[in-house]
Amino acid sequence: MRKVAFLVLKFGVIILLSMCSSAPTSRETGNSDADAENAAQAAVSAMNNGGQTARPPSTQSQPPAAIASGAKPRWVDSADPAYAAYITRAGSGANQDQADQKALSDLVAYFRQSIQSETTLISSASETRVGNSVRSEENLRMEEAIRISSQLDALEGAVIAARWYDGRTYYSLVTMDKAETVRIYTELINANVNTINTLLNMTKSVKESFDGYLRYQQAAVLADKNQAYASVLSVAGDTSNLRGGLKTGFEYRNETRTDIIPKIPISVSVTPATPNVNSIKAGDIEAAFSNAITKIGFQGGTAQSRYILTIDVALEETSYPNNANKWSRLSLNAALKDTLTGNRLITYGFNPPLREGHLTLNEAENRCVRSAVAKIGDAQDGFGKKLSDYLASLSE
């Protein structure tokens, strides 16, 4: 979510409720019970300090419930009709904090399990709409984002409503008012929708740039969160079908592949650093970079394009003692530049330089160029991988 904060500062977007409830990224947390317990512990700490966890400014805080004794409350073992208007979970522990944490972690687990089937259906529907162009990892990313988002955000509006101690074990009842839950999550969805609309309100030139790509990726993050929020609304009994009017993060990510990336031109220019890099050798290297770029989906550019990839290439003769072959060394340094801002977006080069030998120097140089072309186009270590990694970094 760091990039969301960056966009707020850069474009003047005011994010209110959505920033109050931002969830960790997939690199920071997972889907295990331990994550639910950690989220619950944070909620316990907030409540014990007189507040409640992850709450919009409009939600009033409540003091923690007192510890009761005497007859066992009904809620300890089963659903209590007195709490019919609430989503409830009970937990127990050797001390009160443990009981509070167990109740809250069970609430998180309940939401996670409840929305799992809905999430799978969303993913399947997205795959059907997109057809063969869909990539399974995009679906998995969306599902993971929805599950993770629900973990902390499912505690929004949670209250420890009752506590009981039987002389040996502590018990806690956590509740979420269904009507209040619907109100809170509807506000969160509306705030995210407003932010998405602000992010995507841009000119054609901005849209067809890496800035536009970044905006769509951040819109996708917020859309993923909205799917999680809509799932919580469903669990809370809301019948407004708010999700019906929401785009999924998958749809925004697919738009970047079909409508953003193909319209971003990248120009490629090779500069010979030594005289023996003739037009043929320079052309082969330029073609290798161009192929790597278009394979990802970008279009070729001109000298007037905003994004220009400049490549300096040098071929130098070298020798080895007691070796009859002629040897050539190829050095290459490339930089993708944004001419509008003057920033370097990507650098790429050979470290160490490529070396090839042959009976003639010309053939040694040709072999160097062929090796360079192969390396540039390599799926694991080539320029295309470097460019893909840069795109992925914009989504983090």
KOLSE-802204 format. One record per residue (C-alpha): residue number from 0; residue in one letter; x, y, z. Coordinates in Angstrom, 2 decimals. Layout:
% KOLSE-802204
(NUM, 'a', (X, Y, Z));
...
***
This chain:
% KOLSE-802204
(0, 'm', (0.00, 0.00, 0.00));
(1, 'r', (3.02, 2.30, 0.02));
(2, 'k', (2.30, 3.16, -3.61));
(3, 'v', (-1.26, 4.20, -2.67));
(4, 'a', (0.14, 6.69, -0.17));
(5, 'f', (2.55, 7.93, -2.84));
(6, 'l', (-0.34, 8.55, -5.21));
(7, 'v', (-2.23, 10.46, -2.55));
(8, 'l', (0.67, 12.87, -2.21));
(9, 'k', (1.46, 13.08, -5.90));
(10, 'f', (-2.03, 13.54, -7.29));
(11, 'g', (-3.78, 15.19, -4.33));
(12, 'v', (-6.14, 12.28, -3.72));
(13, 'i', (-7.69, 12.45, -0.25));
(14, 'i', (-8.14, 8.92, 1.05));
(15, 'l', (-10.16, 8.86, 4.25));
(16, 'l', (-11.78, 5.62, 5.28));
(17, 's', (-9.85, 3.41, 2.89));
(18, 'm', (-6.51, 4.45, 4.34));
(19, 'c', (-7.76, 3.87, 7.88));
(20, 's', (-8.27, 0.22, 7.10));
(21, 's', (-5.42, -0.68, 4.72));
(22, 'a', (-4.44, -4.34, 4.86));
(23, 'p', (-0.93, -5.84, 4.67));
(24, 't', (0.39, -7.02, 1.34));
(25, 's', (0.89, -10.69, 0.52));
(26, 'r', (4.57, -10.33, 1.38));
(27, 'e', (3.75, -9.20, 4.89));
(28, 't', (1.15, -11.78, 5.98));
(29, 'g', (-0.47, -15.02, 4.95));
(30, 'n', (-3.70, -16.91, 5.51));
(31, 's', (-2.81, -19.02, 8.55));
(32, 'd', (-4.50, -19.08, 11.94));
(33, 'a', (-1.44, -17.31, 13.33));
(34, 'd', (-2.30, -14.26, 11.20));
(35, 'a', (-5.83, -14.21, 12.59));
(36, 'e', (-4.41, -14.44, 16.12));
(37, 'n', (-1.98, -11.58, 15.46));
(38, 'a', (-4.81, -9.44, 14.13));
(39, 'a', (-6.87, -10.34, 17.18));
(40, 'q', (-4.04, -9.46, 19.55));
(41, 'a', (-3.79, -6.01, 17.98));
(42, 'a', (-7.53, -5.61, 18.50));
(43, 'v', (-7.25, -6.69, 22.14));
(44, 's', (-4.53, -4.12, 22.75));
(45, 'a', (-6.62, -1.38, 21.16));
(46, 'm', (-9.67, -2.29, 23.20));
(47, 'n', (-7.74, -2.49, 26.46));
(48, 'n', (-6.51, 1.03, 25.78));
(49, 'g', (-10.11, 2.22, 25.62));
(50, 'g', (-10.48, 2.14, 21.86));
(51, 'q', (-11.37, -0.31, 19.14));
(52, 't', (-9.40, -1.71, 16.28));
(53, 'a', (-9.17, -0.23, 12.78));
(54, 'r', (-12.26, 1.99, 12.88));
(55, 'p', (-13.46, 4.90, 10.72));
(56, 'p', (-13.59, 8.27, 12.49));
(57, 's', (-17.40, 8.13, 12.56));
(58, 't', (-17.54, 4.98, 14.72));
(59, 'q', (-17.73, 5.53, 18.47));
(60, 's', (-15.34, 3.63, 20.73));
(61, 'q', (-16.64, 1.64, 23.71));
(62, 'p', (-14.96, 0.61, 26.97));
(63, 'p', (-14.18, -3.09, 27.39));
(64, 'a', (-16.83, -5.23, 29.05));
(65, 'a', (-16.53, -6.04, 32.76));
(66, 'i', (-15.74, -9.60, 33.86));
(67, 'a', (-18.88, -11.30, 35.19));
(68, 's', (-19.17, -14.35, 37.45));
(69, 'g', (-22.01, -16.50, 38.71));
(70, 'a', (-24.28, -18.55, 36.43));
(71, 'k', (-22.83, -19.56, 33.06));
(72, 'p', (-24.12, -17.27, 30.27));
(73, 'r', (-25.82, -18.99, 27.36));
(74, 'w', (-23.37, -17.48, 24.87));
(75, 'v', (-20.50, -19.55, 26.27));
(76, 'd', (-21.82, -22.78, 24.70));
(77, 's', (-24.29, -21.74, 21.99));
(78, 'a', (-25.94, -18.86, 20.15));
(79, 'd', (-27.76, -16.49, 22.47));
(80, 'p', (-31.06, -15.04, 21.16));
(81, 'a', (-30.23, -11.87, 23.07));
(82, 'y', (-27.53, -11.23, 20.44));
(83, 'a', (-29.63, -12.07, 17.38));
(84, 'a', (-28.83, -8.67, 15.84));
(85, 'y', (-25.11, -9.37, 16.05));
(86, 'i', (-22.47, -11.55, 14.48));
(87, 't', (-20.93, -13.30, 17.49));
(88, 'r', (-18.03, -15.55, 18.41));
(89, 'a', (-16.96, -16.79, 21.85));
(90, 'g', (-13.46, -17.64, 23.01));
(91, 's', (-11.80, -18.93, 26.18));
(92, 'g', (-8.35, -18.80, 27.73));
(93, 'a', (-6.25, -19.04, 30.86));
(94, 'n', (-6.48, -15.25, 31.25));
(95, 'q', (-8.73, -12.52, 29.96));
(96, 'd', (-6.41, -11.37, 27.17));
(97, 'q', (-6.20, -14.93, 25.83));
(98, 'a', (-9.98, -15.25, 25.87));
(99, 'd', (-10.41, -11.90, 24.09));
(100, 'q', (-7.82, -12.85, 21.50));
(101, 'k', (-9.37, -16.28, 20.86));
(102, 'a', (-12.83, -14.78, 20.36));
(103, 'l', (-11.52, -12.19, 17.94));
(104, 's', (-9.36, -14.66, 16.01));
(105, 'd', (-12.38, -16.97, 15.67));
(106, 'l', (-14.32, -14.02, 14.26));
(107, 'v', (-11.60, -13.40, 11.69));
(108, 'a', (-11.53, -17.11, 10.80));
(109, 'y', (-15.32, -17.08, 10.43));
(110, 'f', (-15.19, -14.27, 7.90));
(111, 'r', (-12.29, -15.87, 6.07));
(112, 'q', (-14.15, -19.16, 5.72));
(113, 's', (-17.44, -17.47, 4.87));
(114, 'i', (-16.09, -15.49, 1.94));
(115, 'q', (-13.86, -18.24, 0.54));
(116, 's', (-16.54, -19.70, -1.72));
(117, 'e', (-17.61, -16.25, -2.89));
(118, 't', (-14.02, -15.39, -3.75));
(119, 't', (-13.64, -18.54, -5.82));
(120, 'l', (-16.82, -17.70, -7.74));
(121, 'i', (-15.52, -14.18, -8.47));
(122, 's', (-12.28, -15.62, -9.82));
(123, 's', (-14.09, -18.15, -12.02));
(124, 'a', (-16.41, -15.49, -13.40));
(125, 's', (-13.44, -13.27, -14.26));
(126, 'e', (-11.75, -16.14, -16.08));
(127, 't', (-14.89, -16.80, -18.09));
(128, 'r', (-15.16, -13.15, -19.15));
(129, 'v', (-11.53, -12.80, -20.18));
(130, 'g', (-11.17, -16.20, -21.86));
(131, 'n', (-7.82, -17.55, -22.99));
(132, 's', (-5.95, -14.34, -22.21));
(133, 'v', (-6.38, -14.82, -18.46));
(134, 'r', (-3.36, -15.90, -16.43));
(135, 's', (-3.93, -18.13, -13.43));
(136, 'e', (-1.51, -16.17, -11.27));
(137, 'e', (-3.69, -13.09, -11.65));
(138, 'n', (-6.66, -15.02, -10.28));
(139, 'l', (-4.59, -16.32, -7.40));
(140, 'r', (-3.33, -12.81, -6.65));
(141, 'm', (-6.90, -11.51, -6.54));
(142, 'e', (-8.09, -14.33, -4.29));
(143, 'e', (-5.13, -13.84, -1.95));
(144, 'a', (-5.71, -10.09, -1.76));
(145, 'i', (-9.36, -10.61, -0.86));
(146, 'r', (-8.57, -13.15, 1.84));
(147, 'i', (-5.78, -11.07, 3.35));
(148, 's', (-7.82, -7.87, 3.24));
(149, 's', (-10.63, -9.56, 5.14));
(150, 'q', (-8.42, -10.60, 8.04));
(151, 'l', (-7.81, -7.25, 9.68));
(152, 'd', (-10.79, -5.53, 8.16));
(153, 'a', (-13.17, -8.21, 9.40));
(154, 'l', (-12.48, -6.82, 12.89));
(155, 'e', (-13.92, -3.44, 11.86));
(156, 'g', (-16.68, -2.70, 14.36));
(157, 'a', (-15.88, -5.67, 16.61));
(158, 'v', (-16.61, -5.22, 20.32));
(159, 'i', (-15.90, -7.44, 23.33));
(160, 'a', (-19.51, -7.32, 24.56));
(161, 'a', (-19.36, -9.72, 27.50));
(162, 'r', (-16.85, -11.58, 29.68));
(163, 'w', (-17.26, -14.39, 32.19));
(164, 'y', (-15.01, -16.25, 34.62));
(165, 'd', (-15.92, -19.61, 36.14));
(166, 'g', (-13.08, -19.66, 38.64));
(167, 'r', (-10.68, -21.50, 36.31));
(168, 't', (-11.23, -20.29, 32.76));
(169, 'y', (-11.96, -16.89, 31.26));
(170, 'y', (-14.54, -16.47, 28.47));
(171, 's', (-15.15, -13.60, 26.06));
(172, 'l', (-17.93, -12.80, 23.61));
(173, 'v', (-17.06, -10.63, 20.62));
(174, 't', (-19.92, -9.07, 18.69));
(175, 'm', (-20.39, -7.07, 15.53));
(176, 'd', (-23.68, -5.24, 15.15));
(177, 'k', (-25.01, -6.38, 11.77));
(178, 'a', (-26.59, -3.02, 10.91));
(179, 'e', (-23.47, -1.14, 12.03));
(180, 't', (-21.29, -3.54, 10.06));
(181, 'v', (-23.32, -2.86, 6.93));
(182, 'r', (-22.98, 0.89, 7.51));
(183, 'i', (-19.24, 0.75, 8.13));
(184, 'y', (-18.41, -1.44, 5.13));
(185, 't', (-20.70, 0.48, 2.82));
(186, 'e', (-18.78, 3.63, 3.80));
(187, 'l', (-15.48, 1.87, 3.14));
(188, 'i', (-16.62, 0.71, -0.29));
(189, 'n', (-17.90, 4.15, -1.23));
(190, 'a', (-14.64, 5.77, -0.10));
(191, 'n', (-12.62, 3.33, -2.20));
(192, 'v', (-14.88, 3.86, -5.22));
(193, 'n', (-14.33, 7.63, -4.92));
(194, 't', (-10.58, 7.08, -4.72));
(195, 'i', (-10.61, 4.76, -7.74));
(196, 'n', (-12.57, 7.34, -9.73));
(197, 't', (-10.01, 10.01, -8.79));
(198, 'l', (-7.10, 7.77, -9.73));
(199, 'l', (-8.56, 6.98, -13.14));
(200, 'n', (-9.58, 10.56, -13.94));
(201, 'm', (-6.62, 11.33, -16.20));
(202, 't', (-5.80, 12.60, -19.64));
(203, 'k', (-5.11, 10.29, -22.56));
(204, 's', (-1.38, 11.06, -22.43));
(205, 'v', (-1.17, 10.16, -18.75));
(206, 'k', (-3.21, 7.00, -19.25));
(207, 'e', (-0.88, 5.81, -22.00));
(208, 's', (2.16, 5.96, -19.73));
(209, 'f', (3.72, 4.16, -16.80));
(210, 'd', (1.90, 6.68, -14.59));
(211, 'g', (-1.37, 5.41, -16.03));
(212, 'y', (-0.27, 1.83, -15.49));
(213, 'l', (0.52, 2.64, -11.84));
(214, 'r', (-2.86, 4.29, -11.32));
(215, 'y', (-4.68, 1.25, -12.69));
(216, 'q', (-2.66, -1.09, -10.48));
(217, 'q', (-3.58, 0.92, -7.39));
(218, 'a', (-7.20, 1.00, -8.49));
(219, 'a', (-6.98, -2.80, -8.68));
(220, 'v', (-5.70, -2.98, -5.09));
(221, 'l', (-8.65, -0.92, -3.85));
(222, 'a', (-11.06, -2.93, -5.99));
(223, 'd', (-9.75, -6.13, -4.38));
(224, 'k', (-10.44, -4.63, -0.97));
(225, 'n', (-13.94, -3.68, -2.06));
(226, 'q', (-14.63, -7.29, -3.01));
(227, 'a', (-13.61, -8.30, 0.51));
(228, 'y', (-15.80, -5.57, 2.00));
(229, 'a', (-18.74, -6.68, -0.16));
(230, 's', (-18.26, -10.22, 1.12));
(231, 'v', (-18.44, -8.96, 4.69));
(232, 'l', (-21.66, -7.12, 3.82));
(233, 's', (-23.09, -10.37, 2.51));
(234, 'v', (-22.14, -12.21, 5.69));
(235, 'a', (-23.70, -9.38, 7.75));
(236, 'g', (-27.00, -9.93, 5.95));
(237, 'd', (-27.01, -6.94, 3.60));
(238, 't', (-29.28, -7.52, 0.60));
(239, 's', (-28.37, -4.42, -1.44));
(240, 'n', (-26.08, -6.47, -3.75));
(241, 'l', (-23.57, -3.62, -3.74));
(242, 'r', (-21.01, -5.91, -5.34));
(243, 'g', (-23.09, -6.01, -8.51));
(244, 'g', (-21.91, -2.50, -9.42));
(245, 'l', (-18.26, -3.01, -8.48));
(246, 'k', (-15.41, -3.83, -10.82));
(247, 't', (-12.94, -6.40, -9.59));
(248, 'g', (-9.21, -5.88, -9.26));
(249, 'f', (-8.77, -8.58, -11.86));
(250, 'e', (-10.69, -6.48, -14.38));
(251, 'y', (-8.48, -3.44, -13.78));
(252, 'r', (-5.33, -5.54, -14.09));
(253, 'n', (-6.61, -7.02, -17.31));
(254, 'e', (-7.25, -3.50, -18.64));
(255, 't', (-3.59, -2.67, -18.07));
(256, 'r', (-2.65, -5.60, -20.30));
(257, 't', (-5.18, -4.84, -23.03));
(258, 'd', (-5.62, -1.05, -22.97));
(259, 'i', (-2.60, 0.49, -21.23));
(260, 'i', (0.57, -1.45, -22.04));
(261, 'p', (-0.15, -1.85, -25.80));
(262, 'k', (-0.52, 1.94, -26.11));
(263, 'i', (2.78, 2.85, -24.44));
(264, 'p', (5.44, 3.36, -27.14));
(265, 'i', (9.08, 2.68, -26.28));
(266, 's', (11.76, 3.81, -28.68));
(267, 'v', (15.04, 1.85, -28.94));
(268, 's', (18.29, 3.53, -29.93));
(269, 'v', (21.74, 1.89, -30.14));
(270, 't', (24.84, 4.07, -29.91));
(271, 'p', (28.09, 2.44, -31.12));
(272, 'a', (30.83, 3.21, -28.60));
(273, 't', (33.52, 1.78, -30.88));
(274, 'p', (33.88, 2.03, -34.70));
(275, 'n', (33.62, -1.74, -35.26));
(276, 'v', (30.00, -1.74, -34.06));
(277, 'n', (28.69, -1.32, -37.59));
(278, 's', (25.08, -0.82, -38.63));
(279, 'i', (24.44, -4.57, -38.98));
(280, 'k', (25.74, -5.41, -35.51));
(281, 'a', (23.91, -2.42, -33.99));
(282, 'g', (20.75, -3.42, -35.84));
(283, 'd', (20.85, -6.98, -34.47));
(284, 'i', (21.16, -5.70, -30.89));
(285, 'e', (18.43, -3.09, -31.42));
(286, 'a', (16.12, -5.79, -32.81));
(287, 'a', (16.78, -8.00, -29.78));
(288, 'f', (15.70, -5.24, -27.40));
(289, 's', (12.69, -4.35, -29.55));
(290, 'n', (11.56, -7.98, -29.59));
(291, 'a', (11.85, -8.20, -25.80));
(292, 'i', (9.74, -5.06, -25.43));
(293, 't', (7.00, -6.01, -27.88));
(294, 'k', (6.79, -9.53, -26.45));
(295, 'i', (5.53, -8.01, -23.20));
(296, 'g', (2.95, -6.03, -25.15));
(297, 'f', (4.46, -2.57, -25.61));
(298, 'q', (4.57, -0.95, -29.04));
(299, 'g', (7.61, 0.41, -30.78));
(300, 'g', (8.25, 4.13, -30.57));
(301, 't', (9.95, 6.97, -32.39));
(302, 'a', (12.55, 9.57, -31.47));
(303, 'q', (9.68, 11.72, -30.16));
(304, 's', (8.34, 9.04, -27.81));
(305, 'r', (8.20, 9.77, -24.09));
(306, 'y', (10.09, 6.57, -23.25));
(307, 'i', (13.41, 5.91, -24.95));
(308, 'l', (15.72, 2.97, -24.38));
(309, 't', (19.29, 4.05, -25.12));
(310, 'i', (21.98, 1.38, -25.52));
(311, 'd', (25.72, 1.95, -25.64));
(312, 'v', (27.62, -0.94, -27.23));
(313, 'a', (31.39, -1.41, -27.44));
(314, 'l', (33.38, -4.20, -29.14));
(315, 'e', (37.04, -4.38, -28.10));
(316, 'e', (39.76, -6.80, -29.05));
(317, 't', (41.32, -8.72, -26.20));
(318, 's', (43.84, -11.55, -26.01));
(319, 'y', (44.86, -14.45, -23.83));
(320, 'p', (48.45, -15.71, -23.40));
(321, 'n', (49.31, -18.86, -25.36));
(322, 'n', (45.99, -18.75, -27.21));
(323, 'a', (46.08, -18.49, -31.01));
(324, 'n', (42.46, -17.34, -31.34));
(325, 'k', (41.39, -13.76, -31.76));
(326, 'w', (39.14, -12.62, -28.91));
(327, 's', (36.49, -9.91, -28.74));
(328, 'r', (34.79, -8.41, -25.69));
(329, 'l', (31.31, -6.85, -25.90));
(330, 's', (30.25, -4.28, -23.30));
(331, 'l', (26.67, -3.07, -23.16));
(332, 'n', (24.88, -0.51, -21.02));
(333, 'a', (21.19, 0.28, -21.53));
(334, 'a', (18.86, 2.71, -19.78));
(335, 'l', (15.12, 3.23, -20.19));
(336, 'k', (14.47, 6.94, -19.71));
(337, 'd', (11.35, 9.00, -19.21));
(338, 't', (12.06, 12.07, -21.32));
(339, 'l', (9.22, 13.99, -19.67));
(340, 't', (10.70, 13.75, -16.16));
(341, 'g', (14.31, 12.97, -17.03));
(342, 'n', (14.24, 9.90, -14.77));
(343, 'r', (15.94, 6.60, -15.48));
(344, 'l', (13.39, 3.86, -14.97));
(345, 'i', (15.49, 0.79, -15.76));
(346, 't', (19.17, 0.08, -16.29));
(347, 'y', (20.47, -3.07, -17.91));
(348, 'g', (23.89, -4.34, -18.91));
(349, 'f', (26.33, -7.24, -19.09));
(350, 'n', (28.44, -7.81, -16.03));
(351, 'p', (30.97, -9.14, -16.83));
(352, 'p', (31.19, -8.25, -20.52));
(353, 'l', (30.67, -11.03, -23.06));
(354, 'r', (33.77, -12.65, -24.57));
(355, 'e', (34.03, -14.85, -27.66));
(356, 'g', (37.00, -16.20, -29.62));
(357, 'h', (37.68, -17.36, -33.19));
(358, 'l', (40.47, -17.62, -35.71));
(359, 't', (39.43, -14.21, -37.09));
(360, 'l', (38.56, -11.09, -35.14));
(361, 'n', (35.52, -10.36, -37.31));
(362, 'e', (33.95, -13.74, -36.50));
(363, 'a', (34.80, -13.31, -32.82));
(364, 'e', (32.89, -10.02, -32.90));
(365, 'n', (29.97, -11.65, -34.72));
(366, 'r', (29.87, -14.35, -32.07));
(367, 'c', (29.80, -11.68, -29.37));
(368, 'v', (26.83, -10.04, -31.03));
(369, 'r', (24.98, -13.37, -31.33));
(370, 's', (25.65, -14.08, -27.66));
(371, 'a', (24.37, -10.62, -26.78));
(372, 'v', (21.18, -11.15, -28.77));
(373, 'a', (20.57, -14.46, -26.98));
(374, 'k', (21.22, -12.94, -23.57));
(375, 'i', (18.93, -9.97, -24.18));
(376, 'g', (16.12, -12.33, -25.14));
(377, 'd', (16.72, -14.82, -22.32));
(378, 'a', (13.50, -15.51, -20.40));
(379, 'q', (15.21, -15.63, -17.00));
(380, 'd', (17.96, -13.05, -17.35));
(381, 'g', (17.08, -10.89, -20.34));
(382, 'f', (15.76, -7.39, -20.78));
(383, 'g', (12.16, -8.58, -20.99));
(384, 'k', (12.48, -10.02, -17.47));
(385, 'k', (13.96, -6.73, -16.28));
(386, 'l', (11.03, -4.80, -17.76));
(387, 's', (8.49, -7.23, -16.30));
(388, 'd', (10.09, -6.88, -12.87));
(389, 'y', (9.79, -3.11, -13.15));
(390, 'l', (6.09, -3.39, -13.93));
(391, 'a', (5.64, -5.72, -10.98));
(392, 's', (7.40, -3.22, -8.70));
(393, 'l', (4.78, -0.61, -9.60));
(394, 's', (2.13, -2.94, -8.21));
(395, 'e', (3.77, -3.48, -4.83));
***
